[in-house]
């Protein structure tokens, strides 16, 4: 009886070890993806009516939009031939007046964008081209380190 229990214990240990090692090997690619997130580059081809409205701005890239939709947007930011973010710029006064915006598009060529993170900045004096207090709301399709690394150096 002792020999049978010993064989069962040995086989149980082998089974547990096999499941543990197999699980660790299967989880390794998943764990690596959490440690090193990847971004699928989205090649930039301007949709109809979209034109470049600014040169490269550090941490954002070039700005592209349909002039008829300005200043609100959508505005696309682009660097090195790829889409970086989609931006909207609501005025502070519109927020104060309780204005709502429904159905803001987060699409490119009719396809939903894989938003990775958002940055919302308040510009109390505005900026060139939109000199009133407003919010710059960037919805990025790249990782935070990637947009922060845009330097506009050719």
Phi and psi in degrees as a GROMACS rama.xvg file:
@    title "Ramachandran Plot"
@    xaxis  label "Phi"
@    yaxis  label "Psi"
@TYPE xy
-61.4373  -39.4325  UNK-2
-64.8788  -39.5732  UNK-3
-66.5949  -42.1064  UNK-4
-65.7172  -37.0678  UNK-5
-64.3761  -42.1825  UNK-6
-64.1854  -41.0203  UNK-7
-64.3082  -43.4125  UNK-8
-63.3986  -43.3544  UNK-9
-62.7416  -44.0926  UNK-10
-68.4396  -37.1046  UNK-11
-63.3382  -43.6488  UNK-12
-62.6077  -42.6359  UNK-13
-63.0164  -41.0096  UNK-14
-63.3087  -47.9487  UNK-15
-61.5843  -42.6659  UNK-16
-63.7561  -42.8547  UNK-17
-62.7096  -44.5586  UNK-18
-64.9495  -40.9541  UNK-19
-64.1242  -47.7235  UNK-20
-65.8603  -44.6107  UNK-21
-61.2177  -42.733  UNK-22
-63.5449  -40.8761  UNK-23
-64.7898  -40.5149  UNK-24
-67.3426  -38.1818  UNK-25
-70.5241  -34.3375  UNK-26
-79.7271  -17.5715  UNK-27
-56.2467  -48.7381  UNK-28
-61.7044  -37.1654  UNK-29
-65.1356  -45.8224  UNK-30
-62.5273  -40.5422  UNK-31
-62.8007  -36.7805  UNK-32
-68.7891  -28.38  UNK-33
-72.3014  -34.3932  UNK-34
-77.2804  -35.9274  UNK-35
-127.981  77.1533  UNK-36
-62.3778  144.234  UNK-37
-111.491  154.181  UNK-38
-116.816  131.228  UNK-39
-85.3285  115.194  UNK-40
-63.9695  137.929  UNK-41
-108.854  108.865  UNK-42
-62.7697  138.494  UNK-43
-90.6285  119.088  UNK-44
-133.558  114.242  UNK-45
-60.0924  128.172  UNK-46
-64.9829  163.676  UNK-47
-54.3995  134.431  UNK-48
84.432  -5.57876  UNK-49
-92.6644  127.024  UNK-50
-129.33  158.118  UNK-51
-71.5161  129.306  UNK-52
-114.003  -9.87812  UNK-53
-154.019  153.744  UNK-54
-72.6813  -174.938  UNK-55
-62.4417  136.004  UNK-56
-117.275  128.332  UNK-57
-52.3217  140.16  UNK-58
68.939  1.23444  UNK-59
-127.25  -44.0771  UNK-60
99.187  -167.264  UNK-61
-70.6935  154.212  UNK-62
-111.395  133.487  UNK-63
-130.173  140.041  UNK-64
-162.778  169.323  UNK-65
-88.8262  116.556  UNK-66
-53.3481  -27.0357  UNK-67
-69.0588  -19.4136  UNK-68
-98.6192  0.889805  UNK-69
-80.8802  150.659  UNK-70
-88.8596  -10.3796  UNK-71
-62.5877  -46.8734  UNK-72
110.991  -173.901  UNK-73
-77.3631  148.817  UNK-74
-122.025  133.757  UNK-75
-101.482  135.102  UNK-76
-104.83  139.674  UNK-77
-137.471  139.305  UNK-78
-142.202  134.247  UNK-79
52.0379  39.6318  UNK-80
76.8346  15.689  UNK-81
-135.499  150.724  UNK-82
-70.3156  133.617  UNK-83
-107.133  -47.0468  UNK-84
-157.661  168.546  UNK-85
-116.374  138.245  UNK-86
-126.712  144.949  UNK-87
-127.329  147.162  UNK-88
-130.363  78.772  UNK-89
-75.7248  140.105  UNK-90
-72.9414  145.364  UNK-91
-58.5508  -40.5322  UNK-92
-61.0105  -35.8921  UNK-93
-64.4467  -39.8077  UNK-94
-63.467  -45.5149  UNK-95
-61.4973  -32.8398  UNK-96
-83.6145  -1.64794  UNK-97
80.86  19.9613  UNK-98
-63.9594  144.863  UNK-99
-115.179  152.652  UNK-100
-126.498  121.923  UNK-101
-110.859  145.429  UNK-102
59.9172  43.5688  UNK-103
-62.6523  133.304  UNK-104
-84.7194  135.995  UNK-105
-124.464  57.6218  UNK-106
-129.394  161.579  UNK-107
-141.138  120.366  UNK-108
52.5405  39.6316  UNK-109
79.364  -0.136584  UNK-110
-105.779  138.946  UNK-111
-62.6098  141.938  UNK-112
-87.1088  140.921  UNK-113
-82.5443  82.119  UNK-114
-64.8707  126.462  UNK-115
-95.1255  -39.7225  UNK-116
-163.578  166.88  UNK-117
-127.756  144.818  UNK-118
-124.649  127.106  UNK-119
-122.09  115.349  UNK-120
-117.222  136.414  UNK-121
-95.38  127.185  UNK-122
-112.456  97.6064  UNK-123
-66.5961  -19.8003  UNK-124
-113.763  5.46607  UNK-125
71.5318  -158.639  UNK-126
-153.555  172.901  UNK-127
-52.6384  129.619  UNK-128
93.9739  -17.9886  UNK-129
-155.883  80.2133  UNK-130
-87.2469  19.949  UNK-131
-108.933  159.115  UNK-132
-59.2693  127.956  UNK-133
-158.41  173.364  UNK-134
-105.931  132.707  UNK-135
-97.3046  115.03  UNK-136
-112.962  105.042  UNK-137
-102.747  129.281  UNK-138
-115.781  105.144  UNK-139
-88.1967  143.478  UNK-140
-105.126  7.55061  UNK-141
-122.199  164.715  UNK-142
-67.707  157.978  UNK-143
-58.2964  -40.9714  UNK-144
-63.5492  -33.2633  UNK-145
-69.1893  -44.5208  UNK-146
-70.8946  -34.1109  UNK-147
-66.6155  -22.8703  UNK-148
-84.4574  -3.61126  UNK-149
-72.1582  118.004  UNK-150
-112.679  -12.3293  UNK-151
68.7458  19.9512  UNK-152
-93.6944  126.889  UNK-153
